[in-house]
Amino acid sequence: MPLTKNWEATAFSGITGNEIKVQGEVTDSPSPAVPHLRKRTPQGFITTILQLDLLNAGAADQENFRKVSYAEKIGDISTYTHVEIFLDNDKIEGVPVQIVGN
């Protein structure tokens, strides 16, 4: 299981519309595959919770952290209130969405 830290989720209005951005840090994998976040399919029953899968993260015995992020255009700035991060179908983190500039 990788170590993770410094998770945050922010919804904001930009020049191109509303967007949500999720960022955190995970232990880096020794393989050439880069850790990243991907939207889970299917999403859960609660539509205000964005669920993401963490892929290609390294083992917890490493202290080499890498930033990961996910961004998505959203219709309404309050589309999501919470974000859940999953690794191998286990929820490893949950963070509230902060709305910026509204």
C-alpha positions as CSV (number, residue, x, y, z in Angstrom):
1,M,0.0,0.0,0.0
2,P,1.4,3.4,-1.0
3,L,1.7,6.4,1.4
4,T,-0.3,9.4,0.4
5,K,-0.5,12.9,1.8
6,N,-1.5,16.5,1.1
7,W,-4.8,15.8,-0.6
8,E,-7.1,18.7,-1.7
9,A,-10.0,19.1,-4.0
10,T,-11.0,22.6,-5.4
11,A,-13.9,23.6,-7.5
12,F,-13.6,27.0,-9.3
13,S,-14.8,29.1,-12.2
14,G,-12.2,29.7,-14.8
15,I,-12.0,31.4,-18.3
16,T,-13.2,28.1,-19.9
17,G,-16.0,27.4,-17.4
18,N,-16.3,25.5,-14.1
19,E,-13.7,22.9,-13.1
20,I,-12.8,20.6,-10.3
21,K,-9.1,19.8,-9.5
22,V,-7.9,17.1,-7.2
23,Q,-4.3,17.0,-6.0
24,G,-2.2,14.9,-3.7
25,E,1.1,13.2,-3.3
26,V,1.8,9.5,-3.4
27,T,4.9,7.3,-3.1
28,D,6.4,6.8,-6.5
29,S,6.5,3.4,-8.2
30,P,9.9,1.9,-9.1
31,S,8.4,0.9,-12.4
32,P,8.4,3.3,-15.4
33,A,4.6,3.7,-15.0
34,V,3.7,7.1,-13.6
35,P,1.2,7.3,-10.7
36,H,-2.0,9.0,-11.7
37,L,-5.7,9.4,-10.9
38,R,-8.6,8.2,-13.1
39,K,-12.4,8.6,-12.6
40,R,-13.9,5.4,-11.4
41,T,-16.4,3.6,-13.6
42,P,-19.1,3.3,-12.5
43,Q,-19.4,6.2,-10.0
44,G,-21.2,5.6,-6.7
45,F,-24.8,6.1,-6.0
46,I,-24.2,9.5,-4.4
47,T,-23.8,11.8,-7.3
48,T,-22.2,14.6,-5.3
49,I,-19.2,12.4,-4.4
50,L,-16.5,12.2,-7.1
51,Q,-14.7,8.8,-7.0
52,L,-11.2,8.4,-8.4
53,D,-8.8,5.4,-8.7
54,L,-5.2,5.8,-7.8
55,L,-3.1,3.9,-10.3
56,N,0.7,2.9,-10.4
57,A,1.6,4.1,-6.9
58,G,4.6,2.6,-5.2
59,A,5.0,0.7,-1.9
60,A,4.8,2.4,1.5
61,D,8.4,1.6,2.3
62,Q,9.6,4.2,-0.2
63,E,9.8,7.9,0.8
64,N,10.0,9.3,-2.8
65,F,6.7,11.2,-3.3
66,R,5.3,12.3,-6.6
67,K,2.4,14.8,-7.2
68,V,-0.7,13.4,-8.8
69,S,-3.7,15.4,-10.0
70,Y,-7.0,15.1,-11.8
71,A,-9.1,17.8,-13.5
72,E,-12.6,17.7,-14.9
73,K,-14.9,20.3,-16.5
74,I,-18.2,20.5,-14.5
75,G,-21.5,22.1,-15.3
76,D,-22.2,23.6,-11.9
77,I,-19.5,24.7,-9.5
78,S,-21.3,22.8,-6.7
79,T,-21.6,19.5,-8.6
80,Y,-19.3,17.7,-6.2
81,T,-19.1,18.2,-2.4
82,H,-16.6,15.4,-1.6
83,V,-13.9,13.3,-3.3
84,E,-13.0,9.7,-2.5
85,I,-9.7,8.1,-3.6
86,F,-9.6,4.3,-4.2
87,L,-6.7,1.9,-4.5
88,D,-7.6,-1.7,-5.7
89,N,-11.3,-1.1,-4.7
90,D,-10.4,0.1,-1.2
91,K,-11.1,3.7,-0.2
92,I,-7.8,5.2,1.0
93,E,-8.7,8.9,1.3
94,G,-11.6,11.3,1.4
95,V,-11.5,15.0,1.1
96,P,-14.2,17.8,1.0
97,V,-14.3,20.0,-2.1
98,Q,-13.4,23.6,-1.4
99,I,-15.2,26.1,-3.7
100,V,-12.9,29.0,-4.7
101,G,-14.0,32.4,-5.9
102,N,-17.8,32.1,-5.6
